[in-house]
Amino acid sequence: MLLWQLKPFTQLSASELYNILRLRNEVFVLEQNCPYVDTDGKDIYSHHLSGFFKGDLAAYARIVPPGVSYTEPSIGRVVTSAKHRRNGFGKELMQKVIEETEKLYGTVPIRIGAQAYLKKFYETFGFEDMNEPYMEDGIPHLIMLRK
């Protein structure tokens, strides 16, 4: 079970932001061997959901408001630390981030840009594939919508 923290960008401490960016870079840049600029300008508009296990940042996702990435609110940068995988934290993270998105924006459609290999995982949370796969930073992705 994770201890959750949701904060807008302006309320993140320097060390909280550092740990978030470190986790995202460890997984998305190093582990997935995908050199790209992670800081895409959307973080400052977003809410940041961090899940801690015994004080360690184990899971993270950001909630991007409507009009920044898509017309709908979106969930992005969904990540679980490598040392905390296989504990069900990814599922717990998705349940919590959907719940928090609905608290912020109501029961509205939520759009994600998902890595294609995670399609079945996201479908278990009600997301539906909306298009053909597209390439982003060398990784096949899908636009998925939860209605």
N, C-alpha and C positions, 0 to 999 in steps of 0.2 A: 504494500500500500504506500502510495506516494503522498507527500505533503505538498500541497499546491499553493502557488503564488501567482496572482494575475496583477500586472501593473502596466499602466501606459508608459510609453518611452520616457516621458519627463520625470517619472518617479523611480526609474531604475537607478541604482547607485552605480558608480564606476566599476566596482568589482562585480556586481551582478551582470552588467553589460559585457564586461570582459569574459566572464564565464560562459555567457550565452554565445558570444562570437567565437570563443575558443571551441566549444562543442560543435557548433555549425561547421567551422573550418576543419576540425578533426574528421568529421564524417563526410561532408559534401565535397571538400577539396582534397584532403589526403586519402581517406579510405576509398572514396569513389574515383580517385585519380582524375579530378575534374577541375582544372584551373579556371576559375571564374571569379568575378568580383561579387562577393556575398552581400556586401553593404550596398544595396540597390536603391536607397532613398526611401524605401517604404517603411522601414523600422520606426522612423520618427512619428508616423501617423498611426502606428499599430499598438495593440495591446499584446503583452508578452506573457505567455503562460509557461511557468517553470515548475517541474516536478522534482522534488528532492527525495532521495533515499538515504537515510542516515547522514544528512547534511550535504550530500553530494548531488550535483545537478545530473539527474539521470534521464530526464525527458524534457522536451521543449517544443513549443509551436507558437507561431504568431497569428494574431487575428487582425486582418487588414480590413479597414472599413470600406463600405460601398464607395465606388467611384475612384478608388486608388488603383487597383489591379483590374477589377471587373465592375459591372453595374451592381452586382450583389456583394455582400461581405465575403471574404475569402479566408481560408486557412492555409498557411504556408510554413515552410521551413520546419516541417514535422520531423523530429529527430529523437532517437534514443541512443544514449551513450553505449558504445560497444561493450563495455564491462557490465552493463545492466540489461542486456538483451536476454531473451528467453525467460523473462520473468512476468510477461504479460503487460509490461509497462506501455508498450505501443498501443494496445487496445484501451488501456486505462486513459492514456493521453488523448486518444481520439474521442472517447466518450466525454471527457472533461472539456476538451476544447470546443466540441459541438454545443455542450451545455452552456459554456461561457459565452459563445457567440450568440446563442439565442437569448441569453440574459441581456446582452448589449444591444441587439438589433431586433429582437422578437423572433417569432417563428417565420422566417423568410428563407428563400432558397440560399444555399451556400455553395460557392464555386471553388474548385481547387484545380491546380495544375499538378497532376500526380505522375510520378514515375510509373511507366507502363507496367513494369513487373509487379507493382503493388495494386493492380486493378481489383483483384478479388478481395484483398484486405479492405479497401475503401468501399467496395460494394456491400460489405457486411454492415456498414454504417449508413446505408441508404444512398450512397453516391452512385450515379449512373454515368456511363461513358457517353460523351456528347460529340465525339469526332474521331477521325482517324488519328493514329499516333503522329506526333511531330517531334522533331529533334530539338532539344534545348541543352546546350553545353555538352553535346555528344551523347546524351542519354535520351532514349525514347520516352515521351511524355503523353499524357491524355488530359484533356479538359473533362472534368467530371462535375456533376451538379447534384446536389441533394435538395430535393423539392420539399 
